[in-house]
Amino acid sequence: MKPRLIVLAFLFTGLFATDGAAQFDGYALYNLSNQTTARLVNSGGQIVKTWTCPSTFSYSMAMKPNGNIVRTAVNSGNAINTAAVSGLVQELDANGQVVWSFTYSSADHVTHHDMELMPNGNVLLLAYVRRTAAQLQALGYTGSTAKYPGRIIEIQPSGNSASVVWEWNMEDRFIQYTDASKPSYLPIAEHPERMNINVTVTGGGGGPGGGIDWFHENGVDYNAELDQIAFSARYLSEIFIIDHSTTTEEAAGHTGGNAGRGGDFLFRWGKPANYGITGTQRIPSAVHDVKWVRSDAPNAGWLMFVNNNGGGGNTTTIDAINPVRDGYNYPWTPGTVWGPATYDWRHTCLAYSSGQSAADRMPNGNTFVAISQQYMYEVDASNNVVWQYNASPQKAFRYTCDFPGITALLGEDPCGLTTSADDLAAEPAWGVYPNPVQGTLNLTGVDFATMERFVVLDVSGREVKHTLPDWTLDISDLPNGVYQVAVEHSNGSRDMRRIVVQQ
């Protein structure tokens, strides 16, 4: 079988590798934390667009259909400073000029972590809210320190700013079962739609209540069809769904909205002990980037998320579940764990990350992963690596070639979907096989008259194997992973291919 064409390029961010026959042809949008430059990279590893932004990047960004980007940024002078604080969100045009800017930062609240661009142009944001120990103790809290309960706001841009048009607060969900004289005295296990104010969290200081960064909500997503919001909470080791069809007043209560339950949790999953039920904890520690699988991808409508230690032993997984839904509600049987019993689909990541990170399912069934502090990559349905790019953003975002924002920025046919006969004739004839490979790697179609060496490089570009001109190379002693092979010629040129070693 003829080997598939593989292209390799060295960029300022490191080594890039792609299998052009199997990857999803699109663009990745990213911005490194605390930097001002946003970048759009194509499937060939070329940075095709940059935005020089007026503020340092915080955590999340998105592209609009007109090609503008919306990004969270670090507000100068935040009074609250803890994990991934931003306080500022801006829309920038193709030239990096600010279209509108909104600051949500005071002594009592600040935005942080993720944002979600809604179909109507509004933006969902996560926020910390400062509450004193006395304020929380009045609600039945047994701790003795101040906390930051979570808040979700929706802002509506107008002119050069924006305004809050909807709000949901975690503290409106609080119940307790320690003091009958205080509000919301309810049996915890009978009310999983509410939050135990004295829940034991993992992280943020540990122990009941943890540190001041209480639940560490870090991911938010919006489902327009259901008008629902999903969010992930690291220190709770859970993902949640709430109703967005409510008014702000209804979101503070327990009735109203499409589901008829106000702002109460419609669904939660990951750690049953949080609501007083004995059951297997499926999210062992941190969780990030919950989202509904996109409508044009396999398993559309499922919930997927980064399960940071889902595989145990410092093994990060991308998990997806398909909760049972009845209309706008997710049935729960009293005394039992909210199902499903375990994940319905899983990808075991190529690298470990204790936090942050992101993933997405692509229309062709591939899975795109951004492992924070490591690299971005894409695997096919058989978990073969088909794309890798050595930038390490906290989050990154994949866009299809026909996304309107891409064509607005780059013009028609931005991915070069029309291939001419001249282009095909120009493709190199040489190749390597088998791929994936174990044992012996074979070379074909190379002119020995000009070949000097046959070289294997690891993902950092370090030479790990070489031989003088030969048709084969023994790689049986190499660990599993992604490598590049190079044929070096006497004129100083080097031809490259990517291989996957699977011993």
N, C-alpha and C positions, 0 to 999 in steps of 0.2 A: 504494500500500500504506500502511495506517495506521501511523504511527510507533509504536514501542514506548514504553511509559511509562518515564521515567527520573527518578530521585529524587536530589536533591542536598542535603547538609546540611553546615554548618560546625561543626567540633568543636574542642576545645581542642588536639587533636593536629594540626590542619590541615584540609585539604580532603578530603572523602570523596565518592566518586562511584560510582554503581552502576546497572547496567542490569538492572532487575528481571525481565525476561523471559528473560534468558540466563544469569544467574549461578547458582551452586550455593547454594541457600538453607541456610545454616548459620551457624556461629559461629567466630570466630577468638579464640584464647587467646594472650595475650602478656604479657611483663613486660620493661621496658627495663632494660638492664644497669646495675647499681649503684643501682637504685631498689627501693623496698620494696612498691610497689603492682602487683599483678597485675590484668589486665583481661580481660573477656570482651565482645567487640563483636559485634553481630548484623549481618545482611545489610543493614539499613537505616542502619548507621553509628552506632547507639546503643550506648553502653556500658551493658550490662544487669546487669553484676555486677563488683564489685571486691573484692579481698582486700588488706587492709592487713597486710603480713607483718612478722614480727619481725626479719628479717635482709635485707640487701641481696641482690638477685638476681645470680646469676652468669651462666648461659648457657641452661639448658634446663628445661623443665617439661612436665607431662602431667596430664590429668584422668582420675580413676578413675571407674568406673561409678557410684559412690555420690555423685559430685559433688565429692569432695575433690580437691585438687591436690597433686602431688608436684613439688618444685622444688629445683634446686641453688642453694646460697647461699654467700656468702663467709664463711668461718670466721675469726673474729678471732684473730690471732696465728699465721697459717700460717708455718712455717719455710721452706717452699719457695714462692717467689713468681715466677711467670712467666706465660705466656699463659693467660688464662681460668681461673686457679686458683679452686677453690671450697673443697673440704675439708669441706663440710657439705651434707647432703640432708635435707629435711623433708617430712612430709605435713601439710597444713593442712586443717581442715574449712571449711565454708561461711562461718564467722565469722572465719576467719583464725587460729584457735587451733591450736597444735601438737598433732598426734596422736602422732607419734613423730619423733625426731631422731637422726641418725647422723653422727658426725664421723670422717673418715678423713684425718687430718693429723698428721704427725710430722716429725722431722728427715730421715726416709728416704723418705716417700711422702706424696702428697696427690692427691685427686681433682681433676679439671679438665674443662672443656668439657661434653660431652654426657652424657645419661643416657637409659635406656630402661626404661619401665615394662612388666614382663612380665605375661602373662595370669594367673599365679598370685599376683600382688601383689608379687613380688620386684622388685628394681631392678638393672639393669646400670649400672656406672659406669666411666669411664675414669680412669686414675691415672698420675701420674708416679712413677718409682722412682729414687732417687738411687744412682748407682754411681760410685766413684772411678776415676780413670784406671788405677790399679794393678789394681783388680778386673777391669776390661775388658781391659787388656793381657794378663792371665793367660789370657784367652779368645782372644787373637790380634788384638786391636785395635791398630792402628798409630798411633793418635792419642795425644795427651798431656794431654787435659783430661777432667774428670769429665763424665758424661752422665746424662740421665734416660731410660732405656728405658721403654717403655710397659707398662701392665698393665691388664687388664680384670677387675673383680670383680663378683660377684653378691651382693647383700645381701638378707637375709630379715628383714622387720620383725617384732618381737615386743615386746609391751607398749609402752613409750615409747621404745624404741631399736631397733637392728637388729644383725645379725651377718653376717660374711662366710661364705658357704656354698660358694663356687666361685671359682676364680682361674685366670687365664691370663696368662703373661708373655712379652713379646717376646724377652727374653734367652735363653729356652729354645729359640728358633728360630735362634740365631746359629750361623753357620758362617764359616770363613775359609780362604783358600788362599794364605797367606803364610808360615806357619811350621808345618812338619810335626810339630814337637815339642809343639804346643799342641792343645787339644781341637777336635773337629769340623772337622778339616782335610779339606775336601771341595771338588771342582770346583763353582764357583758356578753355571755354566750347566746343570749336570746336576741341580741341586737347587733349583728355583724354589719348592718348598714350604718352604724355609728362608730366613733373612735373612742376607745378607752383612754381617758386622759392620763392614766397611770400605766400605760402599756410599757413593757420593757423593750427598748430598742437596742440595736447592735451598731455601735459607732457613736461618734460625736461625744465621746466621754464614757460610753458604756453604762450599764446599769439601768434601773428604771428611770426613764426620762432622758437619759443620755446627756449630751452637752447642750449649749445654748442653740446650736443649729439642730433643731429637734428631730425632724423626720427626714430632712434633706431631700425634698422633692427635686427631681432633676430632669425629667423628661415629660413633654406634653404633646398630645396629638389631638386632632379634631376629625370626626366622622360626620361629613355633611349630610349623608343619607339618613343617619339616625339622629343628628343634631346632639351628639354626645362627645364628651371629652375623656380621654384616657391620660393618666399620669403615673409616673413611677416614683417610688420613695425609697432611697437607698437604705436608710437606717431602719426602716420597717420591713425591708426585704419583700415588698409587695408592689403589685400594680393594681390600679383602681379605674373604674369607669363611673362618671357622674353625668347628670342630665344638663345639657346646655340650653334646652328649650324653655327653661324657667326664666322668670324675671329675677332681678337681684334680690328682691324681697322674698320670692319663693325659694331661691337658692339658700337663703338663711334659715328656712324652715324645713318641713318634712312632708309637705303636700304641694301639688302643682306640677306643671310640666308634662311632657308627653308620657312619661312613665308614672306620673301621679305621685312621686315620692320626694318632690322638692329637691333639695341639695344633698340628700342622703346618698350613700354609695349604692349604685345599682349592681356593682360587681367588684370583687376583690380577689386576689389570688397570689399565693406564694408562701404565706406563713399563717396557718390556721390558729396558732397560739395567740396571735394578736387579737383575735376575737373570742378567745376562751374555749376553743375547740381542740381536742386532741387529734392530731393528724400529721402526716408527713410534710415537712417543710421543703417545698420544691425550689425555692430561691434561697440558697444557703446563706448568702451574705448580700453583697451589693447587687443592685439592678439599675440599668440605665436604658434610656432611649426606647420606651414603649411606643408602639405605633400599630395602627391597623395596616395589614398588608394591602397594598394598592390594588385598585379594582382591575387593572390590566395584567396582574401577575397571578401565578398559581397560588391557590389557597387564599384568594382575595377575601378580605373581611376578617381573617384571623388576626389575633393579637400577637405581635412578635416583640422581642425585647432582648437586650444584652444581659445575660445571666453571668455575672462576672466570675463566679466560681461554680458554675452549674455542673461541671464535670468532676468537681472535687480535685484536690491536689494541685491547686493553681491552674485549673483548666477552664478557660472562658468558653461559653457556648452562646450561640444565638438560638433561642427557643421560640416556638410558636404554639399557641393553644387556640382551640376553637370552642369557646364557651357556648353552652346551650342558651339560646335566646328565645323568648316568647314575646313577640312584638317589640316593645321598648324595654322589656325587663329580662332579667337573668335569674331564672328560678333557683331557689335555695330551700333545701329541706331542713327544718330546725334540728339542731343537734348533730348535723353533718358538716363535712368540709365542702366549701364551694368548689365545684368541679370545673374542669376535668381533673381526674386523679393524678395525671402527670402530663408532661408536654406531649403534643401531637406531632411535632416535627422538631428536629434539632440539627444544627451544624456546629461541629466542634472547631473552634477557631485555631488558626495556625500559630497564634501567640497569646500570651496571657496579659490581661490588664485588670488591675484591681479596681479601676474606676473609669468613669467617662465612657467613651467609645460609642459606636453607632453601627447600624446595619440596615439593609433594605433588600427586598426581593425585586428582581427585575422581570420585565414581561416575558423574557425567554426562559425563565426559571432559574437563572443564575442568582447567586447571593453576593451582594456587595457588603464589605465589612471595612470599617475604619477602626483600627485598634490604636487607641490613644498611646502616644509615646513609642509607637512601633511603626506601622505603615498601613496603607490602604491596599486592599486586594479584592479580587473577585474569583469565585469558584463556580463551576458548572454544577448540574444536578448530581453528578457523580463525585463531587468535591475535588475535581481536578482544578488546580490553580490556572486561570486563564488570563489574569491581569494582576499586576502588582506595581505599586508606585510608592516610593520611599519618602513620603511626607507623613507626618504623624499628628494630624489635627485631632482635637477632642471629638469633633463631629465632622462629617463630610456628607455631601448630598449629590446624588446621581440624577442626571437629567437625560431624557431621551433626545435623539436627534431631531424629532419633530416637535419638541416642546416649543411653544411660541416664543418664549424668552430667548431660546438659543437662536432661532432664526432671526429674531429682532436684532440680536447682537452680531451674528455672523453671516446672515444672508441665507438665501435658499440653498438647499442641499448642503448643510454645514458639515455633514459627515462624509461627503463625497460618495454617496450611495451609487452614483453612476460611474462605473469603472470602464475605461476605454480599452480597446485592444492593445494600444501602445503601453498602457499601464501594466497590463498583464504580461506583455512581452518583456517588460523591464524587471520583473520579479526574478531574484536569484534562483538558479537551478539547484544549488547544493542543499543538502539537508542532513539531519541526524535521525537515527531510529534505533530501537523503538523509543517511544516517548508517551507515557512515563517509562522509565528504564530501571532495570536492576541488573547488576552484573557487568555486562559489556555494552558499551555505546558504539554504534557503527556510524561511519561517515560515508556520504555518497555525493557524487557530482562535483568533486573538488579537483582542480588542476594541480597535480603534484609538482609540476614544473616550477610553480611559483610559491608553493606552500612551504612554510618554515616550521610552524609548530601547531599543535592541536591542544587547546588549553581549556580548562574548566575553572570558572570563577564562582565564588559564593555571592550572596545577595549584597554584600558590602563592596564587591568588586575585588576581593582578595583572591589571588591565584591559589587553588587547592590541588590541582592536578595538571600535568602536561606531558606531552610526548612529542618526539620528533615526527616528521611526516609518516603517517600511518593511517590505515582505514579504521582501526579500532582503538578503544581506550577502556581499560579496566577501571570501573568506578565502584566496585563492590565494597570498598572500604569507606565510602562516603555516607554520612548520615542522610536520612530522608529529608527532602526539602526541595526548594527551588534553586536552580543554578543556571548559569549562562555558560555556553561553550563558544569558543572563538577559534577561528582559523586565521592564523597570522601569515601574511604573505611577505615575500622578499622586498616588495616595494614599500613596506611599512603600513599597508592597509590591513584592516581586521574586519572579518565578517562574523556576525554574531547570531546565535540562536539561543532559545530558552529551553531547558529540560526540567522535568520533575523526576527526582530520584525516589523510587518506592521500592525499597529492598524487601 
